[in-house]
Amino acid sequence: MMVKERNLLVLYGSQTGTAQDLAERIGREALRFKFEVRVIEMDDFEVQHLPEQAFVVFVCSTTGQGEEPDNMKKFWRFLLRKDLPQSSLLEMHFGVLGLGDSSYQKFNFAAKKLHKRLLQLGAKAILDPALGDDQHDMGLDAAINPWLENFWQKTLQMFPLPVGVQPLTPDFLPPAKYSIFQIDSINSMAIQSSSHHPPISAKNPYHAVISQNLRVTSPEHFQDVRLITFDLNESGISYSPGDVVMVQSQNSDEKMDMFFQVFPQLNRHQRLSLGSNKVETKLPPDWILPATGFTTEDCARRYWDFQSIPRRSFFELLARFSTDEMEREKLLEFVSSEGQQDLFNYCNRPRRTMLEVLYDFHKSAAQVPVEYLFDLIPAIKPRAFSIASSFKTNPKQLQILVAVVQYKTKLSEPRRGLCSTWLSRLDPGVQIPLWVRSGTLRFPTDPAIPVIMVGPGTGCSPFRSYINDQRLSLHPADIERELYLFFGCRNRTHDFFFSDEWLALEKQGRLHLSCAFSRDQPDKIYVQHRMKEQRLLLHRLLIHQRAYVFVAGNAKQMPDQVTQALRTALMNEDGASDDDSWTMDKAESYIAEMVKQSRLQLETWS
């Protein structure tokens, strides 16, 4: 098919901003091949015009239990309409890029569903979908980069350039996303008072006061874990068990000082304002970088995520500004196909941050104009934490359990998590921006159904919320739901979170508690071992009482091992009386059916 118009539409659905970053990168690459390109959030696109589009790239992440991002939901509901004819998108050629995490059961589910639905509506796929995996050593780029190379080759065959016109060279400099304006003072004309109070959301967070920041691991324990309490006061925020709170973090003074050493051309006190260079390009949220103006220091503290691990596109853009021969040569080597192992060894394996890379390539960094820093450095993304408190217990407060991320690589300075480190250092009385988002865990409503919870470490957070919620909401005539908690940590005395609460409930007979303290004996014992010890109980709960199982915690090996413990329980290996025997295949089928019925739900993170 030959198409005269060379228009590309890039639509993205993004929960934390990663899919948006990729969509904008594709938009820049499209300019190199002389396409007229628009990059738009899915729910901002007038979806009724989708049948008119001949060439579309869809970029979407997957959240929770295989769900689409919030800014894709309206778009997705339209595509699912039963009155859409199967010929709706016959004129469309498309590609889908999915961003996911293979530690989740429904890996890249939203992208797979989208690809399938587009085919059902008559659209033609240029390639099979790209399924980026955050668990890969090279991150999402491992799947995305080769897919894009193949995609552009096929695209130029289908949508060829006019005769005599050549693509721009790979080192061409696309227009910056934003224009920068220096201002002398706050633009008071832009300040508008309003009696309207929009709901709390990512666009309008609540600035909650920290009332307590308590270390809940013993002083001698290697891991610093914090129970942080926020005062909600009259915010109007409500939440349910399984919901998450989104927290927007900031860079530390120490890292900001290093940033301005790398960029000596920047005046940290200069007041700036932003303008979009394309109609569809959104400005940062006003509560992060106000339209009335902000300083370069504000931007370095609240917006630029220079402590993230850079992707290949970062090195490509930095190379375009480099005038130092040695630095430019090395940057170009990193972005070449032959240099990917060197890039991995330099950047991904030791978890070298963007700021550290800029420090190594400081001569090139000094050449980057301030407006291009918004293209070079991504925005700080909000971090989700499972809520550990019960709204019914205390509607005026919200609690989270935060493990402070710190680990060693071959680099001399320990690697630290941006958000967890920032939170751990905040004193009571400080205000921070936050908002609540619906979680992915869906608990049963029938009180006769038992609930089994597996939550090692900070994975116990949503279950503390649920247990407290359940035990407070009872009336005298109510049936008390059977609750089973499998909790795991290293030591009873070092990191047994909420021990007083749960031991008291166990003593009252209102919670079945099984703990695995992995380092309190010579042989390590984890939650899956406790589950295998109680396989007869689990068999009865799963088969005869149709129990729900919820698993939350680290994504490495625990979810698979817990699932294997459930298989063992179903197979009833001890030969307890039962009408029929359970083979491995039957146990696998039963677990698959549990997932389909939402009787087995996992919330894991890396």
PyMOL commands that set and color helices and strands:
alter all, ss='L'
color gray80, all
select helices_A, chain A and resi 18-32+42-44+47-52+70-79+109-120+141-158+188-190+253-262+296-302+312-321+325-335+337-348+354-360+362-365+370-376+418-424+457-472+499-507+527-533+535-544+558-571+584-596
alter helices_A, ss='H'
color red, helices_A
select strands_A, chain A and resi 7-13+36-41+55-61+93-100+124-125+130-133+178-183+206-215+225-231+244-247+271-276+294-295+383-386+397-403+406-407+415-416+431-437+451-454+483-489+512-517+548-554+600-605
alter strands_A, ss='S'
color yellow, strands_A
deselect
rebuild
show_as cartoon
